[in-house]
Amino acid sequence: MTKRADGRYQKKVTLSNGKQKIVYGKSPAAVNAAARALLAEDEAGLEIGDHTLVGEWAKTWLESYKMTLRYSTIRMYRNAYNKHIMPVIGSMELRDVRPVHIRRVLAGVADLSESSQHKVLITARQLFQSARQNKLVSSDPTEGMKITKHNTPSKKKYLTDEEAAALMSAPSPNHAPAFSAVSAFTAACARRKPSA
């Protein structure tokens, strides 16, 4: 390790392929940490010094992995990426994307249908899984991510025979005979089973 004229420190690191890289830092501890990180990437088989952007990889991924699919499926992937993923992380380096960035993408689509959210998540997930398989990233930031579930309306509940009988036997005020007729009609309709 040597100290440079500008006050920073530098250290040469030899990779498994025999190439040397120089790491820099403001302190010896920072240089050693950078050297350990570089060696860990090398040991994991990652492409050292790769600065591929998410947008660049998305184009390669679509052309290499998705062009044999139906046109409508390709369009779905393109739309999910172009409308929802690219504006948030498209200009970031693949290696810099963290789960917090993926959460930001998903937060942007949380008010859309569950189907639309799923399309965005599956696009991001496949994008990063293929990047991991190609040794561009060491981990998948979409791992464990889930869409925002929307409340589904409960099914219509029909009165049981006992509930209908209780409703019919309830005292009705003399001044509201119309209410009694409507109640009787509603109870009779509620007892009928819905056709399947």
N, C-alpha and C positions, 0 to 999 in steps of 0.2 A: 504494500500500500504506500502510495506517495501523496505528498501534499502539493497541490498545484499553486501557481503564482496568484490565482484569484482567491485563494483561501479554501477552496473545496478539496476533497480527497478523492482519489481514484484508485481502482484496483482492477487488474486483469483477471478474467475468469476464463478457464479453458473448458469448453463444452465437450460432450461425448463424441462429436464428429471431428474434434481436433481444432476447430475454429476458436478464436479468442474474441471475447467481448470485454469492453471496458465499462465498469459501472462507476457512477459518481455519487457523492453525497456531501453534505455540509459537515458531517462528523464521521469519525471512524466507525461508530456504531451504525450509522445510516448506510455507509458503504458496505459493511458486512451484511446487513439486512438485505440490501439490494442484491448482493452476490448470492446469498442463500435462496432468495426468491428466483433468481435467474437459473440457478442449478436445479431447483425444484421443478421449474418448467421444463428444463432440459431432460430431467429424469422421467417426467411424465410423458415425454415424447412430443411436447408442443413445439410448434414452429416458433423459434426464438426470433424476436424482433418483428413479429408480424403486427401490422397496424391496419388490418382489414376492418372497414367500417361495416356496420350492420346493413346499410343500404347496398353496399357492394356485394356482400355475401347473399343478401336476399335475391339479387338479380341472378347470381351464379346458381343459387339453390333452386330457383324457379326453372331456370334453363336446364339444369342437370338432373333434377329429381322429379319435376312435375309436368314436363312437356308431353309425356305419354298419356296423361289423363284426359278426360273429356273436357271440352271447352268450358262448360259451365263450372266445373271444379277448379280449373285454372283461374277463371274469372273470380271465383269466390276467394281463392288465396290472394290474388292481386288486390282485390278490393279491401280485404281485411288488412293487408300490409299497407297499402297506399293511404287509406283513410284513417287508420287507427294506430298502427305501429310506427310507420315512418315519421309522422310529425313529432313523436315523443323520443324515439331512440335511433332513428335512421342515420343521424350524423355522428353517432357515438362509435367508438371502436368496440368490436365484439367483446374483447377482453375486459372492457370497463363496465359492461352491463351487469347490474346486480339485481337481486330480487326486488329491491325497492323501485327500480325503474320499470320492471314488469308490472308491479302493483300500480304504478302511475298510469300505465297503458290501460290496465283493467279498470281503474277508477274512471277513466275517460269514457268507458263503454258500459258502466254499471247501470245506467238508466235505459239501455237498449234491451231487447228481448234476450232471454236466456240463450236462444239459438244463435243470435248475433254475437253475444259474448263468447260462446263456445267456439265459434269460427275464428275469432280473434285470438283466443288462447291457444287453440290447436295450431294455428299458423305460427305463432311465436314459439310454441313448444317444438314443433318440427324443425323450424329454422335453427334453433339452438341445439337440438339433439344432433342434427346433421353437422353443425359446426364442431360439436364435441367429437363426433366420429372422425372428422377430418383433422383433428388435433389443433384446431384454432382456438378453442377455449378448454379450460380444465374442468369446468362445472357448468351445469345447465341452470340458469337463473329462473327458469319457469317451473322447476321442480317443486311440487307441493302447492302450486297455485291453483285456486278454484275460482269459478265465476260467482257473481252475486245472484243468489236465488231470489226470485220474486215470489210474493205471496200468491198462492193459487186460491181462487174462490172455493169455498166449501160447497159440497153438493147440497141440493135442495133436500130439506128434511121434511118428511111427511108425518102427520100425526098418527100415533098408534090408536088402536080401537079404544083403549082405556082413556087416552087424552081427549079423543073426540067425545066420548061419553061424559067425561068430566066437564068439557066445554058446554055440552048440550044441557047438562043438569044444573049449570050455574044459574042463579036467579037473574032474570032480566028485568030491567026497570020498565014500568008500565008506559012511560012516555017515549019508549024507543022500540016499537014493534018491528020497525024496519031493520034494526040492528039484529034482532032475533032471527029474522028471515035470512039475512045475509050470513049470520053465524051458522045457521043450520045448513045452508047451501055450501059454505066453505068447508064445514066439517065433513059433509057427505063427499065432497070432491077430494078431500085430503085422505079419506079412508080408501079410496080407489088406488090400486097399485099402478105405478107408471108402467107403461108398456115398454119392453126392452127391445 
